[in-house]
């Protein structure tokens, strides 16, 4: 028995949400690359390194990790063990996937709540070199978890019903 295939074309708002998330990631990664490469060139050509670049790019990497978790979820890019669901009958596999979505969703909501608490706690602390509020760095946790929750809601039906993730041409995270 084959599983039903739900509609795969995203709604305009969903496509805009995905696109915005991807462009923010692209911008952060591009800024990180420019800063690191520029700092390396400056160090070896001019003998001067900018101390703030390492700290800024570290914080950018934190933001990239949390903002990139949702798009990775959409394509099944997170570590998963699917042998149990593959061994179950179709109805039982759907039920198991529904339970998994519920557990992940609840976990993400808890991360939003705890992340807000953690960012609030660190709001008055300053980073050593740049003097940035560490709360602004740590707010990546609840924001990333909230965005990942939205991504989960948007792909949950397709995954629960058919066991499929979103496909991007030329990219297969399970083959990595």
N, C-alpha and C positions, 0 to 999 in steps of 0.2 A: 504494500500500500504506500503510495507516495503522498507527501505532505503538500497542502495547498500553498501556492506562492502568492503572497500579498503584493499589492501594488508597490512598485519600486521607485517611482518618480517622485521626488520630494516636492512638497507644496512650496509656493513662492517664499513665504515667510521662513520656512525651514531652510530653503536654499540660501536665503539671505543670512540667516543665523550661522549656517555652516561656512559660508563665504567670509563673513566678518571674522569668525573664529580663526579661519585659516590665514587671512591677511594679517591679523594681529600677530600670529605665530611667525609668519614670513618676515614681518617688519622687525620683530624682536631678534630673530635669528640673523637677519641681515645686519642689524645694528651691532650685534655681538661680534659677527665676523669682521666688520669694518673696524671696530674698536680693537679687537685682539690683533688683527693683522697690522693695523696702524701702529699699535704699541710695539709690536715685534720689530717693525721697520725702524721706528724711532729709536729703539734700544740698540739695534745693531748698526744703523747708519749714523745716528747723531749721538749715540752714547747716553741717551736719556730715556728713562722709562716713566710713564705716568702711573703713579701708585693707585689712583682712583679707578683705573680701567679694570683691574682684577676684581675689585669689589663690585663695581657696577655690573660687570658681565656675570659674576656669580649670582647676583640678585635677579638679573634677567633670566638666567638659566632656571632659577626656581620658578619664575613666572611661566617660562616655556613648558616646564614639566607639568605644572598644574593645568595650564590652558590647553596643552596638547593631549591630556588624558581623555577628554571627550571625543575628539576626532579619532583617536586610537581605538576607543571603545566601539565606535560606529563600524569599523572594519574588522573587528575581532582581533585587534592587535595586542590585547593584554594576555598574560599567561592564563591558560585555561586547560582543564583536563576534561575531555568530552567523551571518554570511553563509556561511562555509565549511561549517559543519555543516548549514545549510539547503540548500546546493547538493549535498551528498553523498547517496548512497543510504542508506536506513534503517540497514542494518547498519554501514556505514562511519561514519555520524554517531554511532551508539551507541558505537563503538570510540573515536572522537575524544573524545566526552564522557567516556568512562571514563578516557582519558589525562589529560584536563583535571582531572578529580576527583583523580586520583593526584598530579598536579603541585601542585594547590592544597593537598591534604592534607599532602604532604611539606613544602611551604613553611610551612604553619601549624605543623607540628611543629618545624621549625627556628626559627620565631619564638618558640615556647614556650621552647625551650632557650636561645636568645640573650636573650630577655626576662628569664628568671630570672637569667642572668649579669649583665645590665645592672642589674636591680633590686638584686641583691646588691652590686654595685659602688657604687650610690648610697645604700645603706641608711643609712650614717652621715652623709650630707649632709643639711643642714636647709634647709627653705624659708625665704626671707628674712623674711617677715612672721609667719607662723604658727608657724614652728619645727618643722613636720612633717617626718618622715623622707621624703626624696624617693624612697626605695626603695618606700615605701607608695603613692606616686603611680605610679611606673613599673611596679609589679607588675600594673597594668592591662593591660600589653602581653601577658605570658604568659597571664594569666587570660583575657583577651579572645580570644587566639588559640586557647587550649584550648577555650573555649566555642564558638567559631566552628567548630573541628574537629568537635565533637560535632554541631552543627547541620548541618555538611556531611555527616557520616555518616548523619544522619537523613533528609536529602533527596536524597542521592546516587542511590539506586536509581531513584527516580521520575524524576529529571532524566536519568540515563544512559539508561534504558529508553524514556521517552516524550518527553524534551526539555521537560518542564513543571516549573514552579516551583509552590510552594504559592500558592493563591489566597486573598486576603482580600477579602471583599465590599466594594465601593466603593473599592478601592485597586488601581491598576495602575502599578507603578514604570516599566514600559516606555513608558507614555504621558506621563511627565514630561519 
